[in-house]
Amino acid sequence: MKRLSVWMLATVVGACLGSAREARAQGYGLYEFGACAMGMGGAGVAGPCDEGSTIFFNPAGLALVTRPVLNVGGTLIGPFGDFTSDTGVTTELERKWIPAPSIYLAKPIGGGRSVLGFGVMAPYGLTLEWPQDFEGRFLAYKVGLQVVYLQPTYAFKVTDRFMIGGGVDLSYAKVELHQRADLSVQRITGTPFTFGNLGVPRGTDFADLTLEGDTVQAGFHVGVLVRPTDRVAIGARYLSRQKVDTDEGDLTSEQIPTGFRLPVPLPGVPAGTPVDALLAPLFGAGGRLADQKVATALYLPDQFVAGISLRPTDRTTVNADYQFVNWSLFDVLEIEGENGLSQRSIEDYRDSHGVRVGAEYRATDRFAVRAGIIAHTAAAPDQTVTPLLPEGKRVDLAGGFGYDMTDAVRLDVAYMYLFQPERRGRTTDGGLERPTVEVNNGVYHFRANLFAVNLVWKF
């Protein structure tokens, strides 16, 4: 029972860290915090959009803001996919639309060479839900993650061609995971047998487990922007890692009746005894599956982005970015519960590398069209592709437009399609402390549609 509940905890935090799984930054990290930049595939560290979203993409670009500006908008993320087991059974992911709002405010000060800004966005987030009869429900059938950042930012124009910026990242993280427990694989206390050895069918649910937790942490972001000529710019941005350290997570459980009776006697327990009665103390005060507090420590990985922006004509801008995310921080996860739970889980995530290329063409003085493409390597190794998020290498295609409704108000709209090639994964740990690729028992398919709308008001 100890291993069961701890594995559940390890998988939820794993979903939380494998920070993040959304394209743009692999794992469950988000990068869609401005429809203008999203329309160009998020490429813009050297050519940021002329508004507040540069707080996220490159804080140094905030120094280019010449008027107070307010951005309000968000992105709707619609993941979809399925899992086809090696036996030929296909289970579809429940379709959900996940909102990712963002707000930016910036104001020039000090004669226009300095700019103060404030951003609110959710750079990490995920909601995935499978049917409760899905074979992977014993790893997870629902996972939710939200990480909201508050980013006060300051930018300074050192010269007309050299800008710097940075600020503090105050974040609030909330995680939720639901998982079932399989009675057949649980060992019987005082014996070398499992309940499966006594005839309990594989996939017999006997517990519904939920983990919920939240915490607050802090980090920082810095950026630099250089414009050697009027048509060339070079930029870089660093977003620091954050340590999520909490001892106040809540594990709650509910016993599921099985109706099973012992077919043979056990030491001190006669044949015919209801198994549910034997399991009940596990859910009582002090039991391994009782409601309890849990503690863990993990990292939201740091990331570095560098890029170049070119203006081949007065109406055309082309951006290209490279992004590195330090996912290898998520290699080992340790969890402790107040009822004696203890687990050291090996995750072995890898650093991810991505390239974004985007362009904007101003068809008229008021209307601009945008397009972009993104390619990312996978963060999760082959043995860590699970129902929590069937992560893999990805290709995203994006497009959008900007329309200046007045001299002070602009509307930005963008669409992105996420395509992930099918990837083998697993719905079980195979009874192993360190699962291997031999446990993988099917193929995950994963896609997503993303729609973004932003209103930019300069006043």
Secondary structure, DSSP 8 states (H G I E B T S, - for coil): -HHHHHHHHHHHHHHHHS-EEETTEEEEB-----HHHHTTTT--SSS--SSTTHHHH-GGGGGG--S-EEEEEEEEEEEEEEEEETTS-EEE-----EEEEEEEEEEEEGGGTEEEEEEEEEEEEEEEE--TT-GGGGT-SEEEEEEEEEEEEEEEEEETTEEEEEEEEEEEEEEEEEEEEEGGGSB-TTSS-BGGGGT--TT-EEEEEEEEEEEEEEEEEEEEEEEEETTEEEEEEEE--EEEEEEEEEEEEEE-----B-SS-BTTB-TT-BHHHHHHHHHSTT-TTSSEEEEEEEEE--EEEEEEEEEEETTEEEEEEEEEE-GGG-SEEEEEETTS-EEEEE-----EEEEEEEEEEESSSSEEEEEEEEEE--SS-GGG-BTTB----EEEEEEEEEEESSSSEEEEEEEEEEEEEEEEE-SS-TT-SS--GGG--EEEEEEEEEEEEEEEEE-
